[in-house]
Amino acid sequence: MKASVILGFAAMLLAGITVVRAAELKSGLQPGDLVGAFDVEKCGGAVNDGKEVGANFCYRCMLGKKPVVMVFARKADNSLAMLVKELDKHVAKNADQKLSSFVNLLGKDQAELKSVAKEFAAKNQVENVALVVPQDNENGPSEFNINPDAEVTVTIYRDGKVAASHAVGPGGLSETEIKSILADTGKILK
């Protein structure tokens, strides 16, 4: 009896620690920060943005003062596909406000990342969200402070100024989190 009570208490403590740790995860630029320029290679998606696959340029510069959802992801998995598909619809729905989005894949092998990004964009029929690989591909631009423990970092900004930020740990990109990200676009739309 005592052992089961102790085990139950230990499980509650661990669950509490996990919740606190997830809530404490911070990654990327934070509200009020300015989004700096950085170079990427377009690998797919955003079929009408005027940039060809293989083009190297600064998306941040190209998008200027537009409202933007910028994502840094370490895995091109099903949960990222859910987010990108929702962003794709959201960008189309808010085209009148020029809402834009681009997803930066992060990792060590730049050639592999480019291949994965191209396959991901094609497989998921991404039309309005660009899939890119940043020049600083391992962890994104250093001044962006992307946390290595964050599987997904989302920065929502307008006029180059961050309005909202989301950091998601491994396995944490749920439907609820995606809804929260989409809801935060209200902070950059008029």
C-alpha positions in Angstrom: 0.0 0.0 0.0 2.8 2.4 1.0 4.7 1.6 -2.2 1.7 2.4 -4.4 1.1 5.7 -2.6 4.8 6.6 -3.0 4.8 5.6 -6.7 1.7 7.6 -7.3 3.2 10.6 -5.6 6.4 10.3 -7.6 4.4 10.0 -10.8 2.5 13.2 -10.0 5.8 15.0 -9.2 7.3 13.9 -12.5 4.2 15.0 -14.4 4.4 18.4 -12.7 8.1 18.7 -13.6 7.4 17.9 -17.2 4.6 20.5 -17.4 6.7 23.1 -15.7 9.7 22.3 -18.0 7.5 22.5 -21.1 6.1 25.8 -20.0 9.6 27.1 -19.4 11.0 26.2 -22.9 11.9 29.4 -24.5 13.3 29.6 -28.1 13.7 32.2 -30.7 13.0 35.9 -30.8 10.5 37.1 -28.2 7.7 39.7 -28.4 9.1 43.2 -29.0 12.3 41.9 -30.6 13.2 42.9 -34.1 13.6 40.2 -36.8 16.9 40.5 -38.6 17.9 39.6 -42.1 19.2 36.1 -42.9 19.8 34.1 -46.1 17.9 31.0 -47.1 17.6 28.7 -50.1 14.0 28.1 -51.3 13.3 24.4 -51.6 9.5 24.4 -52.3 6.1 25.8 -51.6 4.9 29.4 -51.9 4.4 28.9 -55.6 3.3 32.5 -56.3 6.0 34.4 -54.4 8.1 35.1 -57.5 11.1 33.0 -56.3 12.1 29.8 -58.0 13.2 26.7 -56.1 17.0 26.9 -55.6 16.9 30.7 -55.3 19.2 32.1 -52.5 17.9 35.3 -50.8 16.5 36.8 -47.6 12.8 36.0 -47.1 12.7 38.4 -44.2 13.9 41.2 -46.5 11.6 40.2 -49.4 8.5 40.1 -47.1 9.3 43.5 -45.6 6.5 44.9 -43.4 4.0 42.1 -44.1 2.5 40.0 -41.4 4.6 36.8 -41.2 4.6 33.4 -39.5 8.2 32.2 -39.5 8.9 28.6 -38.4 12.1 26.8 -37.5 11.7 23.0 -37.4 14.2 20.2 -36.7 11.9 17.4 -38.1 9.8 17.2 -41.2 7.3 14.8 -39.6 3.5 14.5 -39.5 3.0 17.1 -36.8 4.9 19.6 -38.8 2.8 18.7 -41.8 -0.3 19.4 -39.8 1.0 22.8 -38.8 2.1 23.6 -42.4 -1.2 22.6 -43.9 -3.1 24.8 -41.4 -0.7 27.7 -42.1 -1.2 27.1 -45.9 -5.0 27.5 -45.5 -4.6 30.4 -43.1 -2.2 32.3 -45.5 -4.7 31.8 -48.4 -7.6 32.9 -46.2 -5.8 36.1 -45.3 -4.2 36.9 -48.7 -6.0 40.2 -48.6 -3.8 41.2 -45.6 -0.7 39.7 -47.4 -0.2 37.2 -44.6 3.0 35.2 -45.4 4.8 32.2 -43.9 8.0 30.3 -44.4 9.4 27.2 -42.7 13.1 26.8 -42.1 14.4 23.3 -41.7 17.3 23.0 -39.3 19.9 20.3 -39.0 23.6 19.4 -39.7 23.5 18.2 -43.3 22.5 21.1 -45.6 22.1 18.9 -48.7 19.9 16.4 -46.9 17.8 19.2 -45.5 17.2 20.6 -49.0 16.2 17.2 -50.2 13.8 16.7 -47.3 12.3 20.2 -47.7 11.6 19.6 -51.4 10.0 16.2 -50.7 8.0 17.6 -47.8 6.6 20.5 -49.9 5.7 18.2 -52.8 4.2 15.4 -50.6 2.0 17.9 -48.6 1.1 20.0 -51.7 2.2 23.2 -50.0 1.0 26.2 -52.1 1.3 29.3 -49.9 4.1 28.5 -47.3 7.7 28.5 -48.4 10.0 25.6 -47.3 13.5 26.8 -47.0 16.9 25.9 -45.6 18.7 28.8 -43.9 22.4 29.4 -44.6 23.0 28.9 -40.8 21.3 25.5 -41.2 22.3 23.8 -38.0 20.6 26.1 -35.5 19.4 29.1 -37.4 20.9 32.5 -37.2 22.8 32.8 -33.9 21.1 36.1 -33.0 17.7 34.4 -33.1 18.6 32.2 -30.1 16.9 29.0 -31.3 16.9 26.6 -28.4 18.5 23.3 -29.3 15.8 21.6 -27.1 13.0 23.1 -29.2 11.7 20.9 -32.0 9.7 23.7 -33.4 10.1 27.5 -32.9 7.4 29.8 -34.3 7.9 33.6 -34.6 4.9 35.7 -35.5 5.8 39.2 -36.6 4.7 42.3 -38.5 6.8 45.3 -39.6 9.8 43.2 -38.5 8.7 43.3 -34.9 7.8 40.1 -33.0 4.2 39.9 -31.7 4.2 36.3 -30.5 6.6 33.4 -30.0 6.0 29.7 -29.5 8.6 27.1 -28.5 7.6 23.4 -28.8 9.6 20.6 -27.3 9.9 17.1 -28.8 6.5 15.6 -29.5 4.7 18.8 -28.3 3.3 20.1 -31.6 -0.3 19.1 -30.9 -3.6 20.2 -32.5 -4.0 22.5 -29.4 -0.6 24.1 -29.9 -1.3 24.6 -33.6 -4.7 26.3 -32.8 -2.8 28.6 -30.3 -0.2 29.5 -33.0 -3.0 30.3 -35.5 -4.9 32.3 -32.9 -1.8 34.4 -32.3 -1.8 35.5 -35.9 -4.6 37.8 -34.8 -1.9 39.9 -33.2 -0.5 40.8 -36.7 -3.7 40.9 -38.7 -5.9 44.0 -38.9 
